[in-house]
Every structure is written in structure tokens, then in C-alpha cells.
Amino acid sequence: MSDNSLNHREKTALLMKRAAYAAVLTALVLIAAKLSAWAYTGSVSILTTLVDSLLDAGASLLNLLAIHHALTPADKEHRFGHGKAEGLAALAQSAFITGSAVFLMLQAGERLVSPQPVSNSNLGIAVMVFSILATFILTRYQHRVVKQTGSVAIQADALHYVGDMVVNASVILALVLGKYLELPWIDPLFALLISCYILSYAWSIFKKALDMLMDRELPDDERRKIKELVLAHTEVLGLHDLRTRISGPDLFIQFHMELDGHIALAQSYAIAEEVDREICMIYPHAEIIVLQEPYGIEVSKIVRAQRDEEKKNAG
């Protein structure tokens, strides 16, 4: 890996750790604020956001630990690094969020059956406005970090904090409607709708985590970009068996590059190094494995396989 890649990795590690610490701190502040608001109002909608913030704190703390582990350099036992710890953390987050949604649905259902008026609505509204502002600042920072690092764990964290803003806004609406229309069932109804929303983004986080853990390929446009970078080199005559996967902060790229079969080994190595540098200009955090082959050998392999199949069928 080049010095450029090492510098990028250090910067990535620092950004991810800062974002993780910021998420834990924000969650703790919001827990204190919402706990006070729920104690004074008795609103089940505020209770939903309090439980959500408690789970946010647990998930963000788990995220922090996972990120520390994921950023540990590769060692003898883990040659490809520890990046999948990020995927495991995101998977755990989806389980946490699903559990909170089910709990809140039960609470909302009970309150729908036995509605209770909400008191001190103004305090609840003020706390929710504060929560939205604090969460907005956090998510802006998280999105900037995700854009620079591609971290799926920070992205999962940011996703459910964005959900929190929607939840907090809906709680404000529920408190306002409940106060001025004097309809006590509005509060638990909104809590039930919020729970359904939470379940939907729990599924989104689960899917992203599963993609990482199952080594899903990069999107087609990214794979196309890699192929174009390789084939842009004047000495490269062909490319096949491109394989890509993401593991935490690391991107792994592997492919077979076809060159003139008559060139010297040292020259083919130099070409591979040049191609490696070109790819690292676009993907500085990539681990690249290039296998050099004589041009046309892949076609020969296919032809031989077809002939062997024909012989087998004839026999």
C-alpha cells in the first residue's frame, strides 16, 4: 500500500472515531432532556423518543467499539483486516432498533385502548425542538464523514438519527394537536406510526450490513469505472475476472490483466504498478491484487473447456 493510502487510512480512522464519539455524546444529552420531558408530560410519544435515544446511545457505543476494532491493522490471524466488525455493528444496530419499535408499538397500543391526556405540552414541544436541532447538527457532521470515508457503521448511525428528527417532528405535531383539539388518542396514534417508521429504517440498516458481510460487489457503475481505468493503459490488452468487495474502511479489488505474452516479466510488473497507481488515485483506500496473463489466454481456456465438455458429452 502506498504512503498516500496510509495517510488516507489515518485520516479515515480519525474522522470515523470523532463521528462515533459525537454520536454517543449527543445521545446522552438527548436522553437527559427527554427523560425530564416525559416525567413532566407523561406523553407516550415522548416516551417513544426516549426509548429510541436510549437505544441510540447503546447502538452508538457499540458502533464506537466496532469502529475501533475495524480500524485495527491486518495481523497474522486476520490477513484482510478487521473491517467486517463494522458490518456486525450495523447488524446489531438493526436488531436494537427493531426491538425498540416493537416495544413502542405495545406501549402505543395500550395507550390507544386507555387514552390519557398529556400535561405540560409546552415543555415537551421545547425539548423536541432542542432534540431536532442537536440531531440535525450531528447528522450533518456524520454525512460529511460518510462522504469522506464510506463507513457503513457511521452511515447506519446517521440513518437512524435522521429518523429521530422525523420522529421528534411528529411528536411536536402530536403534542400540538392533542393540546388544541383535546384528542388524547392522537398521542398514542402518532407513537404507533413512528414505530412503523422505525421498523422501516431498521430493515434498511440490516440490508446494508448484510451486503458488507456477504461481500456484495460494488455497484455496476463503479465496476465499469475500474475497468475503464485499467483498459485506458496503452499496454493493457484485456481484463477479466474483476472482483470487488468492501470490508469496513477498506475496498478490495482483484482482476486478471491481459498483456502481450512476449514482454519481459519486469515490464509486466511495471505496467501492473502503473495501473495500481491509477486506481489508487480514484480509490485511495483500496487493496489491489493484479494477476498478469498473456493476451488471449482466457479465450483459450474457454475454448478448451468447451472442447472438454463436447468430448465428455460424446463419450
N, C-alpha and C positions, 0 to 999 in steps of 0.2 A: 504493500500500500504506500502511496506517495506521501510526502510531507504535507501536501495540500489536503489529502484525505484525512490525515491525522489531525490537522488543525480544525478541519470541518467537524470531525468527531468530537473534539474537545468543546467546541462551540455548541454543538448539538446537545452534549451532555449538560452543559451549564444552563442552557435555555430550558431544557426539559425539567431539570431539578428545580429551577426557580418557579416554573409554572405549577409544578406539583406542590411546592411549599405554599404558594399563593392560594391554591385551591383549598388546602387544609385550613389555612388561617381564615379565609373568607367563610368557610362552612361553620367554623367555631363561633365567629361573630354573629352569623345569622341564627344559629341555634339559640344563643343567649337572647337575641332580640325576639324571636318567635315564641320562645318559651314564656317570656314575660307577657307577650300579647295574648297568647292562648289562655294563660292563667287569669287575665283580666276580662277576656271576652267570652270564653267558653265556646268559641266558633270551631265547628268541626272542619271547616275549610282551612282555617289557620293550623289546626292540628295536622291536616294532610301535609302542609308545607313544612311543619316542624319535623314530622317523621321523615319527610323527604330530605331535609337538611341533615338530620342525624345519619341517614344512610349515605348522604353525600360525603359527610366527614369520614365515615368508615371506608367508603369506596376510595376517596381521595388519599387517605392514609395508606390503604392497600396499594394504590397506584404509586405513591411515593416509594414504598418499599420495592415494588416490582421494577420501577424505573432504575433505582439504584442497582438492582440485580441485573437488569437487562443491559446496563451500560458497562458491566464488568467485562474486561477484555477476554477474548478467547483463551482457553487454557488447554491442558493436556486432555482433560475429560470432556471438554466442550469445544471442539475444533471450530465450530461455526458460531461461537459466541453464545450469549445468554439472552438474545433478543426476544425469544418467544415468551419470556416472562411477561412481556407487555401484553401479549395476546391472552395469556392466562388471567392477568389482572382485569382486562376488559371483559372477559367471560364471567369472572366473579362479580364485576360491577353489574352486568345484566341480571344475574341472579339476585343481587341485593335489591335492585330496582323493581324487579318482578315481585319479590316478596313484599316490598313496601306498598306496591299498587294493590295487591290482594288484601293486605291489612286495611288499607284505606277504604277499599270497597265495602268491607264488612262494617267498618265504623259508619260510613255514609248510609249504608242500608239500614242499620239500626236507628240512626237519627231520622231517616225518612219515615220509618214506622212510628217513631215518637218524636216529632219535631219539638225543638226548644228555641226560644228567642235568643238572639245574640245581643250581648250588652257591650258597652264601650266600643262601639263600631269605629269611632274616630281614631282611637288608639291603634286598632287593628289595621286600619287603612294606612296610617302613618308608617307603621312598621313594614307593611308590604311595599310601600313606595321606597323606603330605605333599602329593602331587600332587592328590589328591581335595580336600583342604581348601583349597589355593590356588586351584584351579579353581572350587570352589563359591563362594568369595568373589568371584571375578571375574565369574562368570555372574550372581550376584545383582545386582551393580552394572550389568552390561550390560542385563539385563532391565528394570531401573528406567529406564535411559537410553532403551531402545527404547519403553517405555511413554510417555515424555515427548516423544520426537522422531519415532517411527515409522520410524527409519532401517533400511532393508533391509540395508545393509552391516554395521551393528552386529548386527542380528538374525542374519545369516548367520554372523558371527563367534561369537556366543553359542551358536548351534545346534551348531557343531562342538566347542565347548568343553564343552557339555553331553554330547555324545557321548564326549568324552575322559573324563568322570567314569565313565560306564558302562564304557568300555574299561579304565580303571585298576582299577575294582572287580572286573572279570572277571579281570584279571591277578593280583590278590591271591588270588582263588579258585583260579586255575590253579597258582600257586606253593604254596598250602597243600595242594591235592590231590596235586600232584606230589611234595611233600616227605613227606607222611604215608602216601600209598598207593604210593609208589615206582613211578609210572607215567610214564615220560619222554615218552610221546606226548600227554599231556594238555596240556602247554605249547604245542606247535605246533597242536593241535586248537583251543584257545581263540584262538590267534592267527588261525587261519583264520576262525572265527566272528566275531571282531572286525572282520576285513577286510570281511566281508559287511555288517556293520552300518554301517561307514564308507561303503560304497558307497550304502547306502540314504539316508543323510542328505546325501550329495553330490548325489543326484537332487533332494532337497527344496530345497536351495540353488539348484540350476540352474533349477528351476521358478519360484521367486520372482524370480530375476534376470531370467528371460525375460519374466515378466509385466510388470516395470517397463520393460524395453527395448521391448516390443511395445505399450506404452501401454494395458494392460488397464484396463477400467473398475473403479471402486470396487465393493465388494460391494453386492448389491441393497438390504440394509437401510440402508446409508449413503446410497445414491442416494434411497431413499424419505424419509430424514430431511431431505435437502436440499430435495426437492420440498415437503415439509410446511412447512419454514421459509419458502420463497418464497410459497406459497399462503396462508400464515397472514396475510399483509399484506392489509388490507381493500381496498386499491385494485388488487390483482393479480387479474385475472380468468382467467388461464390460463398454462400453462407447457408448452413443448415443446422438443425437441432438446437435452436435458440431456446434456452430455459431460463426463467426468471422467478424469483420469489423474494418476499420481504420478511425479515425477522427483526422486529424492534426497529432500531435506528439504521439497520443495515439492509442494503439491497444486494442480492446475489445474482450475477449474470454469467451464464455459461453458453458457449456456442462453438461450433466447428467452422473454421475459416479455411476456404479453399484457395491455394496459391499455385503458381507454376511449379510443377513437380521437379524441374531441373535446377531450381535455385538452391544456393547453399543453405545449410541449417542455420548458420549465423544470420543470414539475411532474412530468413523466415521469422527468426526470433525478433529481429529489429522491427520488422513490419508489425508483428503482434504487439510490441511495446508501443509503437506509434498509435495503433488502433486503441489500445488500452488508455492512452493519454487522452485521446479524442473523446472517448466515452466518459472518462472521469471529469472532463470539462463540463459536461451536462449533468452527470450523476456523481458528484464528488464523494458520496458515502458508499459507493459501490465496491463490492468484491468481485473481480472479474477473472474468469477462467477461460482461456482461449486454447483450443486444440487446433493445430495446423495440419492440414491434409493436402495431398496433391489434387489439383483440379480434376474433376470427373470421377473421383473415386466413389462418391456417393451414388452416382448413376450406375457405376459398375456393380456396386453392392446390390442395388435394386434389381438389375438385370440378372445377376447370379441368383438372387432369391427367387425371382420369377421362374428361372430355369429349373431350380431345385424343386419348386412346387409342381411344375409341369411333369418332371421325372417321377415325383412321388405319386401324382395322380395317375400317370401312365402305368406305373408299377402296380 
